[in-house]
Amino acid sequence: MNKFVKQLCILTLVVIVASVFMRAQLTVWWPAIVGFFFIVSMIVFCFADKAKKKDMRRFTNFYMGATVAKMVIYLTIILIYAISFKDDAKRFAVTFLVYYLVYSIFETYKLAKKDKKNE
């Protein structure tokens, strides 16, 4: 778990540095979005790791359910923001989805890599 936290912190720093250079194309809310994905990744990884230690079937059910729940919540956030702030909706949605992809790829990779070590 400590290794994941360290790597997640490094990923977040890389995302922040890249975002600073690209901030003209991003929504003004990009720092909050980065923080949001950092926290969500920590929580999901922690619960997925616990589920994996107990039972692989339980892990699979949890991870699939968490992925669907995250997608619904994320799309709801984007929709609410787009309705509330029409002028920044496109930049917010693109920023949010790019960060979602970065953090989801990282999270999936780390869980898959950890799984291969357990075999």
C-alpha positions in Angstrom: 0.0 0.0 0.0 2.8 2.4 0.8 4.4 1.8 -2.6 1.1 2.6 -4.2 0.7 5.9 -2.2 4.2 7.0 -3.2 3.6 6.2 -6.8 0.2 7.9 -6.7 1.9 11.0 -5.2 4.5 11.0 -8.0 1.8 10.6 -10.7 -0.1 13.5 -9.1 3.0 15.7 -9.1 3.6 14.9 -12.8 -0.1 15.7 -13.6 0.2 19.0 -11.7 3.4 20.0 -13.5 1.9 19.1 -16.9 -1.3 21.0 -16.0 0.6 24.1 -15.0 2.1 24.3 -18.5 -1.3 23.6 -20.1 -3.4 25.7 -17.8 -4.6 28.0 -20.6 -6.5 25.0 -22.1 -7.8 23.7 -18.8 -10.7 24.7 -16.6 -9.9 26.9 -13.6 -11.1 23.9 -11.5 -8.2 21.7 -12.6 -6.5 21.7 -9.1 -9.7 20.5 -7.4 -10.2 17.8 -10.1 -6.6 16.5 -9.5 -7.2 16.4 -5.8 -10.5 14.7 -6.3 -9.0 11.9 -8.4 -6.1 11.5 -6.0 -8.5 10.9 -3.1 -10.8 8.6 -5.2 -7.9 6.6 -6.4 -6.6 6.1 -2.8 -10.0 5.0 -1.6 -10.8 2.6 -4.4 -7.3 1.1 -4.3 -7.6 0.6 -0.6 -11.0 -1.2 -0.8 -10.0 -3.2 -3.9 -6.8 -4.4 -2.2 -8.8 -5.5 0.9 -11.3 -7.3 -1.3 -8.6 -9.0 -3.3 -7.0 -10.3 -0.1 -10.3 -11.9 1.0 -11.6 -13.4 -2.2 -10.9 -12.9 -5.9 -14.6 -13.1 -6.7 -15.3 -10.5 -4.2 -12.6 -8.3 -5.7 -14.0 -8.7 -9.2 -17.5 -7.8 -8.0 -16.2 -4.8 -6.1 -14.0 -3.5 -8.8 -16.7 -3.8 -11.5 -19.3 -2.2 -9.2 -16.9 0.6 -8.3 -16.1 1.3 -11.9 -19.7 1.6 -12.9 -20.5 3.7 -9.8 -17.5 6.0 -10.6 -18.6 6.4 -14.2 -22.2 7.4 -13.2 -20.9 9.8 -10.5 -18.4 11.3 -12.9 -20.9 11.8 -15.7 -23.3 13.3 -13.2 -20.6 15.8 -12.0 -19.8 16.8 -15.6 -23.5 17.2 -16.5 -24.3 19.3 -13.4 -21.3 21.5 -14.1 -22.2 21.8 -17.8 -25.7 22.9 -16.9 -24.5 25.3 -14.3 -21.5 26.8 -16.2 -22.2 26.7 -19.9 -19.2 28.9 -20.8 -16.6 26.6 -19.2 -18.4 23.2 -19.8 -16.3 22.0 -22.6 -12.9 22.7 -20.9 -14.2 21.2 -17.7 -15.4 18.0 -19.4 -12.2 17.6 -21.3 -10.0 18.3 -18.3 -12.1 15.9 -16.1 -12.1 13.1 -18.7 -8.3 13.3 -19.3 -7.6 13.2 -15.6 -10.1 10.3 -15.3 -8.2 8.4 -18.0 -4.8 9.1 -16.4 -5.8 8.0 -13.0 -7.9 5.0 -14.1 -5.1 3.6 -16.3 -2.7 4.0 -13.3 -5.1 2.4 -10.9 -5.9 -0.5 -13.2 -2.2 -1.1 -14.0 -1.2 -1.1 -10.3 -4.0 -3.5 -9.4 -3.1 -5.8 -12.3 0.6 -5.7 -11.5 -0.1 -6.5 -7.9 -2.3 -9.4 -8.9 0.5 -10.9 -11.1 2.8 -10.7 -8.1 0.3 -12.7 -6.0 0.1 -15.6 -8.5 
